[in-house]
């Protein structure tokens, strides 16, 4: 309602609200208050406004355009608000945020943000502008924005702002055609500081490290802290080998000097990994990932230097994340299957058993190599599910193999490190044996040397329980893992599998021949069976047979094959001749 406004004849609009009464009222509202004419000239300013924006009374303000108090950047929006308020007459106020500064330069150039509500005075052609000081709110918002984009410990940009900066540099690089690099810097030995001296000392080192690194870089470079003891530097225009060597040398030198914290003198050093745009990638995610991979490679090889990303050192393929998602889908869709490679008597060339090998037939990618998906499954735990399925399915398949062959056979199944360490592994083994109805002595469980030696006490206990179920234990890829032979005495092992690396150059290689002879002689004295892996020629087979090797496995006597091909091989007593070319997939 507008009842409080006095009724005023139309021909006398300026007497509708007595000026003295209105001006007195204006002293009580707003941090700054103005009466303006329709053109935006100040007709009146409250005393609070004069104290804030004027000097020596209202005179310096009265008669000035309100726009003159605003910086040039804010004048257009303020001008439009005045025009809109005139056009809307007595409608709702027009809200606008703008900065205002003192009219008198002696009062300084400080600019303050105000929220101005500009409205038409009832029964008048004048405008009322009431402003609320927004400086406190603006400062709070600015602090929150800073906290959202900066690391609280070092005040450097965080990962969020870093990604934005890299995208900007990428856009500039595309326009200019000039490359750049991303360097990930990790402190060497930082964990010993937190563990030995406490986190406050560690935090002080990180602050000092950030300051040192910042001093070595140009203003056009970006330095960010992305977590822990890791920093990332974005280096526009730095992409040649010489440029990268120069900059990373400075970064390493900055961190080689000792850190003096309280009474402690601490030496750390650093590892640096570098990726280059566009040589290695054209988006910020992969550039960061590759720089991080290069730094990881640097730390693995001793640290204290810089390493530029190299595809052959990158480890798992770039598509691991999407491949991992596809693996879970593959489990639901039944895309995993088992292949079987014959294990053949070297004397009779008769199939004695099969090694079970997992394969993945992707609807788009085709046959995915085990070297790509097995490490991922081992990392994310999916290997436990896949391994349990493979064990059960292989034992069931063995029954069918024996029915066709009309003689006893055995099945060999690989057990991954994660499966072996799983508390439920023995339950999984019991379930597979019970479900298939297969006696334990028809099962060989293949385990690598390294898996056993991670925790020998645990391994000894688990192996003993596995042999209680009459399962035999085979050491896979013998000779490539743990260097000590003491475990052959300690653990209940039945089979040694000589790695293909020692077979492929036989019989010409005297060193490989010496190793094979030593393994066969050792196995004979320990009463162990031996399988030679990777046998591909008649000469290789003849050599290992003449030295007393019991069994062979390789392309000469049978490639990994689907179950129906393995059944045909048993039925016809044939090997590789039966395997179609499209199914010739190598062993993982």
VENTAFEN-V961220 format. One record per pair of residues at least 4 apart in sequence whose C-alpha atoms are under 8 Angstrom apart, sorted by the first residue. I is the first residue (numbers start at 0). J is the second residue. Records with the same first field share a line. If there is no record, write none. Layout:
I = J / J
This chain:
4 = 16 / 121
5 = 15 / 16
6 = 15
7 = 11 / 12 / 14 / 15 / 122
8 = 12 / 15
9 = 122
11 = 15
12 = 122 / 123 / 124
13 = 122 / 123 / 124
14 = 18
15 = 122 / 123
16 = 20 / 21 / 122
17 = 21
18 = 22
19 = 23
20 = 24
21 = 25
22 = 26 / 43 / 45
23 = 27
24 = 28
25 = 29 / 32 / 45
26 = 32 / 45 / 46 / 47
28 = 32 / 129
29 = 129 / 130 / 131
30 = 47 / 48 / 129 / 130 / 131 / 132
31 = 44 / 45 / 47 / 48 / 129 / 130 / 131 / 132
32 = 44 / 45 / 48 / 127 / 128 / 129 / 130
33 = 41 / 42 / 43 / 44 / 45 / 127 / 128 / 129
34 = 41 / 42 / 43 / 44 / 125 / 126 / 127 / 128
35 = 39 / 40 / 41 / 42 / 43 / 125 / 126 / 127 / 128
36 = 40 / 41 / 42 / 124 / 125 / 126
37 = 81 / 82 / 85 / 124 / 125 / 126
38 = 81
39 = 64 / 65 / 66 / 78 / 81
40 = 61 / 62 / 63 / 64 / 65
41 = 60 / 61 / 62 / 63 / 64 / 65
42 = 61 / 62
43 = 57 / 60 / 61
44 = 48 / 49 / 57 / 60 / 61
45 = 49
46 = 50 / 57
47 = 51
48 = 52 / 53
49 = 53 / 54 / 56 / 57 / 60
50 = 54
51 = 101
52 = 99 / 100 / 101 / 102 / 103
53 = 57 / 59 / 60 / 101 / 102 / 103
54 = 59 / 102 / 103
55 = 59
57 = 61
58 = 62
59 = 63 / 102 / 103
60 = 102
63 = 67
64 = 68
65 = 69
66 = 74 / 77 / 78
68 = 99 / 100 / 101 / 102
69 = 73 / 74 / 97 / 98 / 99 / 100
70 = 74 / 98 / 99 / 100
71 = 75
73 = 77 / 97 / 98
74 = 78
75 = 79
76 = 80 / 95 / 97
77 = 81 / 95 / 97
78 = 82
79 = 83
80 = 84 / 93 / 94 / 95 / 117
81 = 85 / 117
82 = 86
83 = 87 / 93
84 = 88 / 92 / 93 / 117 / 118 / 119 / 126
85 = 118 / 119 / 126
87 = 91 / 119
88 = 118 / 119
89 = 118 / 119 / 120 / 121
90 = 118 / 119
91 = 118
92 = 116 / 117 / 118 / 119
93 = 115 / 116 / 117 / 118
94 = 114 / 115 / 116 / 117
95 = 114 / 115 / 116
96 = 112 / 113 / 114 / 115
97 = 112 / 113 / 114 / 115
98 = 110 / 111 / 112 / 113
99 = 110 / 111 / 112 / 113
100 = 108 / 109 / 110 / 111
101 = 106 / 107 / 108 / 109 / 110
102 = 106
103 = 107
104 = 108
111 = 132 / 133 / 134
112 = 132 / 133 / 134 / 137
113 = 130 / 131 / 132 / 133 / 134
114 = 130 / 131 / 132 / 133
115 = 128 / 129 / 130 / 131
116 = 127 / 128 / 129 / 130
117 = 126 / 127 / 128 / 129
118 = 126 / 127 / 128
119 = 123 / 124 / 125 / 126 / 127
120 = 124 / 125 / 126 / 127
133 = 137
134 = 138
135 = 139
136 = 140
137 = 141
138 = 142
139 = 143
140 = 144
141 = 145
142 = 146
143 = 147
144 = 148
145 = 149
146 = 150 / 151
147 = 159
148 = 156 / 157 / 158 / 159 / 160
149 = 154 / 155 / 156 / 157 / 160
150 = 154 / 155 / 156 / 157 / 224
151 = 155
152 = 202 / 206
153 = 205 / 206 / 209 / 224
155 = 209 / 222 / 223 / 224
156 = 160 / 161 / 222 / 223 / 224
157 = 161 / 223 / 224 / 225
158 = 162 / 223 / 224 / 225
159 = 163
160 = 164
161 = 165 / 221 / 223
162 = 166 / 283 / 284
163 = 167
164 = 168 / 221
165 = 169 / 233 / 283
166 = 170 / 282 / 283
167 = 171
168 = 172 / 235
169 = 173 / 276 / 281 / 282
170 = 174
171 = 175
172 = 176 / 177 / 178 / 179
173 = 177
177 = 236
178 = 235 / 236 / 237 / 238 / 275 / 276 / 277
179 = 233 / 234 / 235 / 236 / 237 / 238 / 275 / 276 / 277
180 = 233 / 234 / 235 / 236 / 237 / 238 / 243 / 273 / 274 / 275 / 276
181 = 231 / 232 / 233 / 234 / 273 / 274 / 275 / 286 / 287 / 290
182 = 231 / 232 / 233 / 234 / 247 / 271 / 272 / 273 / 274 / 290
183 = 229 / 230 / 231 / 232 / 271 / 272 / 273 / 287 / 290 / 291 / 294
184 = 229 / 230 / 231 / 232 / 269 / 270 / 271 / 272 / 294
185 = 228 / 229 / 230 / 269 / 270 / 271 / 294
186 = 228 / 229 / 267 / 268 / 269 / 270
187 = 267 / 268 / 269 / 270 / 298 / 302 / 303
188 = 192 / 267 / 268
189 = 193 / 201 / 228 / 267
190 = 194
191 = 195 / 196
192 = 196 / 197 / 198 / 200 / 201
193 = 197 / 198 / 200 / 201
194 = 198
196 = 200 / 201
197 = 201
198 = 202
199 = 203
200 = 204 / 260
201 = 205
202 = 206
203 = 207 / 260
204 = 208 / 258 / 260
205 = 209 / 228
206 = 210
207 = 211 / 258
208 = 212 / 253 / 254
209 = 213
210 = 214
211 = 215 / 253 / 254
212 = 216 / 222 / 250 / 253 / 254
213 = 222
215 = 249 / 250 / 253
216 = 220
219 = 234 / 235
220 = 232 / 233 / 234 / 235
221 = 231 / 232 / 233 / 234
222 = 230 / 231 / 232 / 233
223 = 230 / 231 / 232
224 = 228 / 229 / 230 / 231
225 = 229 / 230 / 231
226 = 230
237 = 242 / 243
238 = 242 / 243 / 275 / 276
239 = 243
240 = 244
241 = 245
242 = 246
243 = 247
244 = 248
245 = 249
246 = 250
247 = 251 / 271 / 305
248 = 252 / 305
249 = 253
250 = 254
251 = 255 / 268 / 269 / 270 / 271 / 303 / 304
252 = 256
254 = 267 / 268 / 269
255 = 266 / 267 / 268 / 269
256 = 266 / 268
257 = 264 / 265 / 266 / 267
258 = 263 / 264 / 265 / 266
259 = 263 / 264 / 265
260 = 264 / 265
268 = 303
269 = 302 / 303 / 304
270 = 294 / 297 / 298 / 302 / 303 / 304 / 305
271 = 293 / 294 / 297 / 303 / 304 / 305 / 306
272 = 290 / 291 / 292 / 293 / 294 / 295 / 296 / 297 / 305 / 306 / 307 / 308
273 = 289 / 290 / 291 / 293 / 294 / 305 / 306 / 307 / 308
274 = 279 / 280 / 286 / 287 / 289 / 290 / 293 / 307 / 308
275 = 279 / 280 / 286
276 = 280 / 281 / 286
277 = 281
279 = 286 / 289 / 308
280 = 285 / 286
281 = 285 / 286
282 = 286
283 = 287
284 = 288
285 = 289
286 = 290
287 = 291
288 = 292
289 = 293 / 308 / 313
290 = 294 / 307 / 308
291 = 295
292 = 296 / 308 / 313
293 = 297 / 306 / 307 / 308 / 309 / 312 / 313
294 = 298 / 305 / 306
295 = 299
296 = 300 / 306 / 312
297 = 301 / 302 / 303 / 304 / 305 / 306
298 = 302 / 303
308 = 312 / 313
309 = 313
315 = 319 / 371
316 = 371
318 = 322
319 = 323 / 375
320 = 324
321 = 325
322 = 326 / 372
323 = 327 / 372 / 375 / 376
324 = 328
325 = 329
326 = 330 / 372
327 = 331
328 = 332
329 = 333 / 334 / 335 / 361
330 = 334 / 335
334 = 359 / 360 / 361
335 = 357 / 358 / 359 / 360
336 = 357 / 358 / 359 / 360
337 = 355 / 356 / 357 / 358 / 389 / 393 / 561 / 562
338 = 355 / 356 / 357 / 358 / 559 / 560 / 561 / 562
339 = 353 / 354 / 355 / 356 / 559 / 560 / 561 / 562 / 565
340 = 353 / 354 / 355 / 356 / 552 / 553 / 557 / 558 / 559 / 560 / 565
341 = 350 / 351 / 352 / 353 / 354 / 552 / 553 / 556 / 557 / 558 / 559 / 565
342 = 350 / 351 / 352 / 353 / 354 / 530 / 550 / 551 / 552 / 556
343 = 347 / 348 / 349 / 350 / 351 / 352 / 550 / 551 / 552 / 556
344 = 348 / 349 / 350 / 351 / 549 / 550 / 551
345 = 540 / 544 / 548 / 549 / 550 / 551
346 = 544 / 549
348 = 556
349 = 572
350 = 408 / 569
351 = 407 / 408 / 409
352 = 408 / 409 / 410 / 411
353 = 409 / 410 / 411
354 = 410 / 411 / 412
355 = 389 / 393 / 410 / 411 / 412 / 413
356 = 412 / 413 / 559 / 586 / 587
357 = 369 / 389
358 = 366 / 367 / 368 / 369
359 = 366 / 367 / 368 / 369
360 = 364 / 365 / 366 / 367
361 = 365 / 366 / 367
367 = 371 / 372
368 = 372 / 587
369 = 373 / 587
370 = 374 / 587
371 = 375
372 = 376
373 = 377 / 382
374 = 378
375 = 379
376 = 380 / 381 / 382
377 = 381 / 382 / 415 / 416 / 417
380 = 384 / 417
381 = 385
382 = 386 / 415 / 417 / 418
383 = 387 / 417 / 418 / 421
384 = 388
385 = 389
386 = 390 / 414 / 415 / 418
387 = 391 / 427 / 428 / 431
388 = 392
389 = 393 / 412
390 = 394 / 412 / 428 / 431
391 = 395 / 430 / 431 / 432 / 434 / 435
392 = 396
393 = 397 / 410 / 412
394 = 398 / 410 / 431 / 432 / 435 / 437 / 442
395 = 399 / 435 / 437
396 = 400 / 562
397 = 401 / 408 / 409 / 410
398 = 402 / 437
399 = 403
400 = 404 / 408 / 565 / 566 / 569
401 = 405 / 406 / 407 / 408
402 = 406
403 = 566 / 569 / 570
404 = 569 / 570
408 = 441
409 = 441 / 442 / 443
410 = 441 / 442 / 443
411 = 442 / 443 / 444 / 445
412 = 442 / 443 / 444 / 445
413 = 444 / 445 / 446
414 = 418 / 419 / 444 / 445 / 446
415 = 419 / 446 / 450
416 = 420 / 446 / 450
417 = 421
418 = 424
419 = 424 / 450
420 = 424
423 = 427
424 = 428
425 = 429 / 461 / 464 / 465
426 = 430
427 = 431
428 = 432
429 = 433
430 = 434
431 = 435
432 = 436 / 437 / 438 / 439
433 = 437
437 = 441
438 = 442 / 469
439 = 468 / 469 / 470 / 471
440 = 468 / 469 / 470 / 471
441 = 470
442 = 470 / 471
443 = 470 / 471 / 472 / 473
444 = 470 / 471 / 472 / 473
445 = 472 / 473 / 474 / 475
446 = 450 / 451 / 472 / 473 / 474 / 475
447 = 451 / 474 / 475 / 476 / 477 / 480
448 = 452 / 474 / 475 / 476 / 477 / 480 / 481
449 = 453 / 480 / 481
450 = 454
451 = 455 / 458
452 = 458 / 481
454 = 458
455 = 459
456 = 460
457 = 461
458 = 462
459 = 463 / 489 / 490
460 = 464
461 = 465
462 = 466 / 472 / 490 / 491
463 = 467 / 490 / 491
464 = 468
465 = 469 / 470 / 471
466 = 470 / 471 / 472 / 491
471 = 492 / 493 / 494
472 = 491 / 492 / 493 / 494
473 = 492 / 493 / 494 / 495 / 496
474 = 492 / 494 / 495 / 496
475 = 495 / 496 / 497 / 498
476 = 480 / 496 / 497 / 498 / 499
477 = 495 / 496 / 497 / 498
478 = 482 / 497 / 498
479 = 498
484 = 488
485 = 489
486 = 490
487 = 491 / 492
492 = 527
493 = 526 / 527 / 528
494 = 527 / 528 / 529 / 530
495 = 522 / 527 / 528 / 529 / 530
496 = 529 / 530 / 531 / 532
497 = 501 / 502 / 515 / 518 / 529 / 530 / 531 / 532
498 = 502 / 531 / 532 / 533
499 = 503 / 531 / 532 / 533 / 534
500 = 504
501 = 505 / 511 / 512 / 514 / 515
502 = 511 / 515 / 531 / 532 / 533 / 534 / 539
503 = 533 / 534 / 535 / 539
504 = 508 / 511
505 = 509 / 511 / 512 / 538 / 539 / 542
506 = 512 / 538 / 539 / 542
507 = 512
508 = 512
509 = 513
510 = 514
511 = 515
512 = 516
513 = 517
514 = 518
515 = 519
516 = 520 / 546
517 = 521
518 = 522
519 = 523 / 529 / 546 / 547 / 548
520 = 524
521 = 525
522 = 526 / 527 / 528 / 529
523 = 527 / 528
528 = 548 / 549
529 = 548 / 549 / 550
530 = 548 / 549 / 550 / 551 / 552
531 = 543 / 548 / 550 / 551 / 552
532 = 551 / 552 / 553
533 = 551 / 552 / 553 / 554
534 = 539 / 540 / 551 / 552 / 553 / 554 / 555 / 556
535 = 539 / 540 / 553 / 554 / 555 / 556
536 = 540 / 555
537 = 541 / 555
538 = 542
539 = 543
540 = 544 / 551
541 = 545
542 = 546
543 = 547 / 548
544 = 548 / 549
551 = 556
552 = 556 / 557
553 = 557 / 558
554 = 558 / 575
555 = 575
556 = 574 / 575
557 = 574 / 575
558 = 574 / 575 / 578 / 583 / 584 / 585
559 = 583 / 584 / 585 / 586
560 = 564 / 565 / 578 / 582 / 583 / 584
561 = 565 / 582
562 = 566
563 = 567
564 = 568 / 577 / 578
565 = 569
566 = 570
567 = 571 / 572 / 573 / 577
568 = 572 / 573 / 574 / 577
569 = 573
573 = 577
574 = 578
578 = 582 / 583
579 = 583
